[in-house]
Amino acid sequence: MTNNRQSQPKLRRFLLARHGETNYNKDHRIQGTLDEGVFLNYDGIAQASALGVYVASRQLVRSTRDVDASTDSDAGSSGESSMEPPITRAYCSPMQRCRQTYAAISGVCSGCMTQRLTQPCSTQLFCHPLPEPIIIPDLREIELCEWQGRLRRDVAVNDTENWNIFKSEPTKLRLNDGKFAPVLDCWERAKANWEVIRLDSMKEDAQLVFIMCHGAIGQAMLLHSLGMDIQLYGKSKRFAFDNCDCFEIEWRDMDMKSTRWRRVYPLEGKWETCSATKNMYSPSGLSSSR
């Protein structure tokens, strides 16, 4: 007889996070796909470490070994179990600021000490280490061509028409002499990223997945997962990523859109269904610094 449970598509969860603050973020300088000379500043490292504490809380594994009988020959009496499935698969942008953030988060997880309770047959908690991240080139940030490296106020003054388009109707922005559409390119990469990540997660049977990326590509991926239209990009703070913001997405294998989502860091929000989101969002402009 066929096991129906085994044939049912699984629910998987994805943690989608933005990197910590960089020297460019601090100066309100547009970074886009620039990598050389862009790095986490002191605040960015602190933000990454703080996010690491949250991620470490998701990596806790419970061991039920009796510490007073740890030398007992019956080794089969001890065991380990996750309080919830830990992160076993991770993906990261190739850009230095994301690699630095992931390394800081991973360092916090690796540095967590085993905690022992006082009971004779104690429960030990330890932090499952994060896996080495898989680098996906298309997780890089939105490409902003001739704007990259310039102060935002400089662009706003000297390329006012395009800047206003970017702020009001970002999908219509064209750079590089009108030949390149940054938001459309970012949107297509977001879709491709999900195809790669979800297929690999199913292949490896990863129940909790971590994705380290950027503000614009992160927002595009979040909207894609909710089945939203590209026209919503940049129109609501609810989907914007500030430095080290992290969202959680629950998605069933084979479904076109996710089941539900929530912001989990720095403040943990309530789960919200995709259908509820479409009815409740309130356009209020951009908040993240590209």
Secondary structure, DSSP 8 states (H G I E B T S, - for coil): ---HHHHS--EEEEEEEE---BHHHHTTB--TT--TT--B-HHHHHHHHHHHHHHHHHSEEEE---GGGTT-S-GGG--EEESS--EEEEEE-SSHHHHHHHHHHHHHHHH---EE-SSSS--EEEE------EE-GGGS----GGGTTSBHHHHHHHSHHHHHHHHH-GGG--BTTTTB-HHHHHHHHHHHHHHHHHHHHHHHT-SEEEEEE-HHHHHHHHHHHTT--GGGTTS-GGG---TT-EEEEEEETT-SS-SEEEEEESS----EEHHHHHHH-------S--
